[in-house]
Amino acid sequence: MELRKEHDILVKGSFKLTLPDDPQIFAYERELDNEKWTVIANLSDTEQARSIHNTAVQALISNYDKKEYDLADLKLKPYEAFVFRNE
């Protein structure tokens, strides 16, 4: 899936870090025309657990074979990353 080519939000959308002080997790939101997407990536070689929001989300793309993520009890494998559309 070529998300950057197919969705302007990932190129032209506003950018906001969501966990700016977290040394292991890189997370940000892109927003454009009342649509918001979030990217979350574990930049470490160890599993990371976080609680970000009280919701479950469907990944648009992930580097692991995983489709649903629970943001209230998020456990990311080493170097795991995914993108989801906020509802």
Sine and cosine of phi, psi and omega as CSV:
sin_phi,cos_phi,sin_psi,cos_psi,sin_omega,cos_omega
0.00,0.00,0.79,-0.62,0.00,-1.00
-0.97,-0.23,0.97,0.23,-0.11,-0.99
-0.88,0.48,-0.67,0.75,-0.05,-1.00
-0.89,0.46,-0.58,0.81,-0.01,-1.00
-0.98,0.20,-0.49,0.87,-0.09,-1.00
-1.00,-0.06,-0.29,0.96,-0.11,-0.99
-0.72,-0.69,0.93,-0.37,-0.01,-1.00
-0.86,0.52,-0.44,0.90,-0.05,-1.00
-0.85,0.53,-0.54,0.84,-0.04,-1.00
-0.98,0.19,-0.20,0.98,0.02,-1.00
-0.93,-0.37,-0.71,0.71,-0.12,-0.99
-0.98,-0.21,-0.19,0.98,-0.05,-1.00
-0.94,0.35,0.43,-0.90,0.07,-1.00
-0.90,0.45,0.42,-0.91,-0.09,-1.00
-0.87,-0.50,0.76,-0.65,0.04,-1.00
-0.62,-0.79,0.84,-0.54,0.10,-0.99
-0.94,0.35,0.70,-0.72,-0.01,-1.00
-0.98,-0.22,-0.36,0.93,0.08,-1.00
-0.75,-0.66,0.92,0.38,-0.16,-0.99
-0.90,0.44,-0.40,0.92,-0.06,-1.00
-0.97,-0.23,0.12,0.99,-0.03,-1.00
-1.00,0.04,0.88,-0.47,-0.05,-1.00
-0.97,0.24,-0.31,0.95,-0.03,-1.00
-0.98,-0.21,-0.52,0.86,-0.08,-1.00
-0.96,-0.30,0.83,-0.56,0.10,-0.99
-0.98,-0.22,0.91,-0.41,-0.04,-1.00
-0.69,-0.72,0.70,-0.71,0.03,-1.00
-0.50,-0.87,0.32,-0.95,0.06,-1.00
-0.90,-0.43,0.57,-0.82,0.16,-0.99
-0.87,-0.50,0.69,-0.72,-0.01,-1.00
-0.72,-0.69,0.70,-0.72,0.01,-1.00
-0.40,-0.92,0.77,-0.63,0.07,-1.00
0.77,0.64,0.79,0.62,0.04,-1.00
0.89,0.45,0.33,0.95,0.08,-1.00
-0.89,-0.45,0.64,-0.77,-0.02,-1.00
-0.74,-0.67,0.74,-0.67,0.07,-1.00
-0.86,-0.51,0.48,-0.88,0.03,-1.00
-0.81,-0.58,0.66,-0.75,0.07,-1.00
-0.89,-0.46,0.76,-0.66,0.03,-1.00
-0.75,-0.66,0.75,-0.66,-0.02,-1.00
-0.64,-0.77,0.71,-0.70,0.13,-0.99
-1.00,0.03,0.91,-0.41,-0.04,-1.00
-1.00,-0.03,0.08,1.00,-0.06,-1.00
-0.96,-0.28,0.20,-0.98,0.01,-1.00
-1.00,-0.08,0.27,0.96,0.06,-1.00
-0.79,-0.62,0.40,-0.92,0.05,-1.00
-0.90,0.44,0.63,-0.78,0.01,-1.00
-0.83,-0.56,0.68,-0.73,0.03,-1.00
-0.89,-0.45,0.71,-0.70,0.01,-1.00
-0.57,-0.82,0.35,-0.94,0.19,-0.98
-0.87,-0.50,0.91,-0.41,-0.11,-0.99
-0.95,-0.30,-0.79,0.61,0.03,-1.00
-0.62,-0.78,0.30,-0.95,0.06,-1.00
-1.00,-0.05,0.93,0.37,-0.02,-1.00
-0.35,-0.94,0.32,-0.95,0.15,-0.99
-0.95,-0.30,0.56,-0.83,-0.03,-1.00
-0.73,-0.69,0.41,-0.91,0.08,-1.00
-0.99,-0.14,0.80,-0.59,0.02,-1.00
-0.97,0.25,0.70,-0.71,0.13,-0.99
-0.98,0.19,-0.57,0.82,0.03,-1.00
-0.44,-0.90,0.57,-0.82,-0.01,-1.00
-0.49,-0.87,0.51,-0.86,0.04,-1.00
-1.00,0.02,0.00,1.00,0.16,-0.99
-0.90,-0.44,0.31,-0.95,-0.01,-1.00
-0.99,0.16,0.93,0.36,-0.07,-1.00
-0.67,-0.74,0.74,-0.67,-0.06,-1.00
-0.95,-0.30,-0.54,0.84,-0.06,-1.00
-0.88,-0.47,0.66,-0.75,0.01,-1.00
-0.81,-0.59,0.67,-0.74,0.07,-1.00
-0.98,-0.17,0.96,-0.26,-0.07,-1.00
-0.96,0.29,-0.29,0.96,0.08,-1.00
-0.97,0.25,-0.44,0.90,0.00,-1.00
-0.67,-0.74,0.89,0.46,-0.11,-0.99
-0.99,0.17,0.82,-0.57,0.08,-1.00
-0.83,-0.56,0.92,-0.39,-0.03,-1.00
-0.96,-0.27,0.77,-0.63,0.07,-1.00
-0.93,0.36,0.24,-0.97,0.04,-1.00
-0.80,0.60,0.77,-0.64,0.04,-1.00
0.86,0.51,0.36,0.93,0.04,-1.00
-0.97,0.24,0.64,-0.77,0.01,-1.00
-0.57,-0.82,0.51,-0.86,0.05,-1.00
-0.42,-0.91,0.30,-0.95,0.01,-1.00
-0.80,-0.60,0.69,-0.73,0.10,-0.99
-0.65,-0.76,0.42,-0.91,0.06,-1.00
-1.00,-0.03,0.82,-0.57,0.02,-1.00
-0.95,0.30,0.69,-0.73,0.01,-1.00
-1.00,-0.02,0.00,0.00,0.00,0.00
